[in-house]
Amino acid sequence: MSRPGVASGAGLRWLRSSHVRFMGWILLLELVFGAALLASVTQFVRADLAAADRSIAVEDRDSLLMIGRDEGAQALNRAIAERTAEDDDALILLVDRNGRKVGGNLSDWPPNVTAEAGWTRAELYRLGDAEPAPFGITAARLGDGRRLLVGRRAEASDQIRQTVHEALLTALALALPLALAGAWFVVQIIDRRIGHIAATAEGVSAGDIEQRVPLHGSGDSFDRLGEAINGMLDRIGSLIGELRTVTDSMAHDLRSPLTRLRARIDRALETDDPAAMRAAIEGISREADQLLAMLTTALEISRAEAGIGRERFRPTLLGEMFADLEDLYAPLVEEQGRSLSIAIERPIEVSVHRELLGQAIANLLDNALKYGAGAMTLYLDREGADVIIGLADEGRGIAPDREAEALRRFGRLDAARGQAGAGLGLSLVAAVARMHGGQVRFTRRHGLFAVGILIGLGG
C-alpha cells in the first residue's frame, strides 16, 4: 500500500519537471497569441463591416437628398416609396418639420437620433416587422425643415462577424491540441539529445573514458555542447594517459638514480677512507640534486597544466627577458664554440608568468646546446594578435613523427638517451604554452629547425 505523502511527492515532482513546464509555456503562448489574434481580427472585421454599412447608408441618404433637391418633394416621396417596396433591407423615414411622418417604412422618428447625428446602430421596428432588427442608420435635415432617416439592415454584417468569431474560436480550439502535440514532439527531440549526453556522462562515470557524445553535424547548440564535452573528455583522457605515463616513467626513471643513491650510501658505510667517503657523499649529493630537480620540474608542469600561478601574470617586456637569458647563457654558448643572437623587430610587452616562461625558454636553450648544432637565434614574432617566442638552430631537430613523443612527460628520444636528464624539458615548455593560451610549434625552414612557444593573446 503506497503512502499518501510519497504519492503526492511524486505528483509534485512530475509537475516540476522541465517537460511539463516547457509544454505549459507552449500552451500559454498559444493561448495568448490566439486571444490576441482573435481580438485583433474581430476588431478589424467589425470596423470594415461598419465602414461598409455606413458607406451604403450614406450613399442611399445622399441619393435621396439629391432627388429631393433636384426633382422636388413629390419625386422624393415616390423614390422613398419605391425603395421601401423593392429593398427588403432598406429603412427610410421622412418627417416634416413638426415630426409627422411623410413617407417611409418606420412609424416614428427614434427618440435618441437627431438629424445632425452621424452614422450609428440601433434596434428598430419597421412597419410590418414582428421583431426589432439591427440597423445602421444616418440622418439629414432638408432645407425646408424636413428630416430624412436612412438605414440598412445590419443582420448580414452581424452574421459575418459572428461567423468570423466562431471560425477563429474553432481554429484556436484546434490549434491547442496541435500545439500540445508539437510541444511534446519538441520535448522528445530535446530529451533524446540530452539523453545521449547523459548516457555519455554515465559511461564516463562508470570508468569508460572513451565514451563520446554523438554529434549530428547540424552545428546547433546541442552539437556545440557535445563538441565542448568531447573536447573536455579528450583533454581528460589525455591527462589520464599522461598521468599513467608519468607514473610508469617516474617509477622507471627514479629506479636508476635511487639504485645509484643506495649503492653510494652502501659504499660510504663500508669505507673508512675519508677521501672515498667524501667522494661517495658528493655522489649522493649529485644524485639527490638530480632527483629534486626531476620532482621540482614535474611539480611545475602539473601546476602549470592546472592553471596555478595565473595570479602571477605581469606585463613583461620580452626583449629584456631575452637579454637576461643571453647574458646567462653566453659562457655556455662560447664554451661550445657556437653563437647566440636575438632577433626582435619591435618591442613587445605582454602579460605572462615571467618565471615559468623564462624557465621554458631556458629549457629550449638547454636542449639546443645539448642536441642542436650551429648558430642559435632567439626570436620574437607576431601572428595576428598572438606572439611567438622561438629558438632556431642549424641542427636536424626532431622528426615530425616523434614530435608528440618529445612533448610527453619523461619522453626521451634516441638522441637523448646518453645525456643526463629526465625528459621533462619540452613537457614543461608545452605546459607553459598551454597556461598562456597557446601551444608549442615545430618548424623547419631554410635549413633551420625551430621550436616556438605561441602565447595566445587573440581571445
Stockholm file with secondary structure:
# STOCKHOLM 1.0

chainA/1-459         MSRPGVASGAGLRWLRSSHVRFMGWILLLELVFGAALLASVTQFVRADLAAADRSIAVEDRDSLLMIGRDEGAQALNRAIAERTAEDDDALILLVDRNGRKVGGNLSDWPPNVTAEAGWTRAELYRLGDAEPAPFGITAARLGDGRRLLVGRRAEASDQIRQTVHEALLTALALALPLALAGAWFVVQIIDRRIGHIAATAEGVSAGDIEQRVPLHGSGDSFDRLGEAINGMLDRIGSLIGELRTVTDSMAHDLRSPLTRLRARIDRALETDDPAAMRAAIEGISREADQLLAMLTTALEISRAEAGIGRERFRPTLLGEMFADLEDLYAPLVEEQGRSLSIAIERPIEVSVHRELLGQAIANLLDNALKYGAGAMTLYLDREGADVIIGLADEGRGIAPDREAEALRRFGRLDAARGQAGAGLGLSLVAAVARMHGGQVRFTRRHGLFAVGILIGLGG
#=GR chainA/1-459 SS CCCHHHHHHHHHHHHHSHHHHHHHHHHHHHHHHHHHHHHHHHHHHHHHHHHHHHHHHHHHHHHHHHHHHHHCHHHHHHHHHHHHHHCTTEEEEEECTTSCEEEESCSSCCTTCCTTCCSEEEEECCTTCSSCEEEEEEEEECTTSCEEEEEEECHHHHHHHHHHHHHHHHHHHHHHHHHHHHHHHHHHHHHHHHHHHHHHHHHHHTTCTTCCCCCCSSCSHHHHHHHHHHHHHHHHHHHHHHHHHHHHHHHHHHHHHHHHHHHHHHHHHHCCCHHHHHHHHHHHHHHHHHHHHHHHHHHHHHHHHTTTTGGGCEEEEHHHHHHHHHHHHHHHHHHTTCCEEEEESSCCEEEECHHHHHHHHHHHHHHHHHHCCSCEEEEEEEETTEEEEEEEESSCCCCGGGHHHHHSTTCCCGGGTTSSSCSCHHHHHHHHHHHTTCEEEEEEETTEEEEEEEECCCC
#=GC SS_cons         CCCHHHHHHHHHHHHHSHHHHHHHHHHHHHHHHHHHHHHHHHHHHHHHHHHHHHHHHHHHHHHHHHHHHHHCHHHHHHHHHHHHHHCTTEEEEEECTTSCEEEESCSSCCTTCCTTCCSEEEEECCTTCSSCEEEEEEEEECTTSCEEEEEEECHHHHHHHHHHHHHHHHHHHHHHHHHHHHHHHHHHHHHHHHHHHHHHHHHHHTTCTTCCCCCCSSCSHHHHHHHHHHHHHHHHHHHHHHHHHHHHHHHHHHHHHHHHHHHHHHHHHHCCCHHHHHHHHHHHHHHHHHHHHHHHHHHHHHHHHTTTTGGGCEEEEHHHHHHHHHHHHHHHHHHTTCCEEEEESSCCEEEECHHHHHHHHHHHHHHHHHHCCSCEEEEEEEETTEEEEEEEESSCCCCGGGHHHHHSTTCCCGGGTTSSSCSCHHHHHHHHHHHTTCEEEEEEETTEEEEEEEECCCC
//
